[in-house]
Amino acid sequence: MSQSQDFTQLIARQNVAKPQCFVLFGATGDLAKRKIFPALFALFLDKKLPSRFCIIGLGRKPNTDEEFRKYVEDKILEFARLKGDSKSRREFVEKIFYLALDIDGDYSPLKKILGEKEPSFGTQENRTFYLAVAPSYFTIIPQKLKEIGLLHDKGCASFANIIIEKPFGTDLTSALALDLELKKILFEEQIYRIDHYLGKETVQNIFAFRFSNHFIDHLFTSEFVESVQIVAAEDLVVGDRVEFYDSVGCLRDFCQNHLMQVLAFIAMEAPSRNEAEFIHQEKSKVLRSIKKIDAIVRSQYEKGYINTDAVHGYRDDERVKNSNIDTFVGMRLFVDNFRWGGTPFYLFAGKALPRKYTEVNIVLKKAPFSLFPQSSQQNIISIQIQPKEGISIIIRTKVPAKTSLKPVKLDFYYDDYFSSESIPEAYETLIFNAMSEDRSLFTDRDELIASWELFDPIIQEWKKQNLEADEFYPAGSWPEIMKKVFLEGHYLVI
Ligand code: BG6
C-alpha cells in the first residue's frame, strides 16, 4: 500500500460507519445505560452513524418499544457526554426496537425481528452483536446465533461481528478454553475484544506521538531510557462491585489487560502499515519479548482517609471479610529485545490510592559526564493519559544570574489546543471502529494469550498464599511494599 493509500484509510476511519443493525444483548444493564447508549448517541450527533441503521435492544424484562425508548432517552440525559436536544434524542431513539429474549432459550424471535427491520432499514444484513452480559454467556450467545443462521460464513458480502467485554477468561486455562470454544463458532476477524483503554484518545496518541515525531521515537530505546514507569491510580474504593472484584483482583481486573496494552504501545516497533493486523503483530511481539515478570508485589487497602474522607477497609465489607485479593499491584519487568534490553518497566495499579491519574513516565538517562553540579532531577517524558490529558517534557535550564540549574516543564495539554467536546469517550471510538470493521483498537488473540501466560504463574501462586502483615496499606496512601520492586539508584517519579 502506498503512503497516499494509507492516508486515505486514516481519513476513511473518521467517516460514517457501514449500514448495519446493532444488536445489544444486556440492553437494560449498567454498561448499556452508562456507556453504550450514550456512545451511540454521540456518534449519531457526530453524524457517524449510517442512515441505514437500527438498534435492537435485548433484555429479560418485557418492555414495549416506546417504554424502552423513553428509558434510553432518560439515560442519555443522565449519563451522556453530549445530550443533544429533544428533537435529536427523539430521532435517535426512533431507530431503537426492544425485544425480550431469554438468552438461554429460543432465538427465533430475534431472527424474526431482524427479518422485519433489516429490509425496512436497508442494513444489508450487516450485524454487530454487542455482548454486554456476564462472561458465562460469551459462548452461549454466539452458539445460538450460529444455530439459527444469524452469523454469516467467511467470504459472505455481509458481516456479522461480535463485541465482547472483558474479562476474557480468568486465567490462562479459562482464556484458552474460551478461545477454543469461540473459534468453533466464529473466525478471529469476527471477534472484537474490548479493552476500553485502547479507546482513550491519549492512549492512541502514544502511537501517533512516537511514530509521527521521529526524534521522539529515537529516544525510546535502552540507550537513552533509564526506566519506564506506568502508573494507573484510582482514588476510589471498590464499592458495589466488590463481589465481582473479589473474583479477579487488581492483577486480572486491570494489569493483565489495560496496563499491558499501554505498555505494548510504549514499547512496540512501528508497524509497516497502519492497519489492524500489522499493529497486532507488533504488540504481540512486545508481549512475547517479556520472558517473565521480574518482581511483583500485591497489597490490599485497610481503612484510611482519601481526600480527608474516612473510608472502610476492603475486608470491612462482610461479603469479602476473609479475602486475600489484591487491590494494588506493583511490578518490574523487562522487554527482552534489541530496543529495550536492560531497561526496567515499572508498572503500578490500584484502588484507594491518594489520587486518580494514569500516566507513563519515561525517565531518560543522565549524561555520562556532567559539567554542572549534580541534581537528582532527570529528564522525563511524561505522557498523561488522564485526568488532565497531555504530554510534558522535563528539562533542566540555567537559573538566570546563577550557576545552578532548575528543572522546567515543556507542556502540551489537550485543553490548550482542542475543545473538550472534541475528545470522544473511549466507548464512542471503540463502537464506531467495530461498526466500521476496523480491528486495530481491539485486543487480538495472541496479545491476550501472551499476557495471560505472563500472569498465570503469579495468579496460581497468589491463590495459595494468604496476605502477610506487610501486604496491607491504609486507604489513601501508597503501599510501602511497592518499594521492593524498584532497583537501587533509579529515579522514581511517584
Ligand atoms: C475497568 C475496571 O476496566 O477500568 C475498573 O474493571 C476500573 O475496576 C476501570 O475502575 C478504570 O477505568 P478508567 O477509564 O476510569 O481508568
Residues whose N, C-alpha, C, O or C-beta is under 5 A from the ligand:
A	BS01	BG6	D253
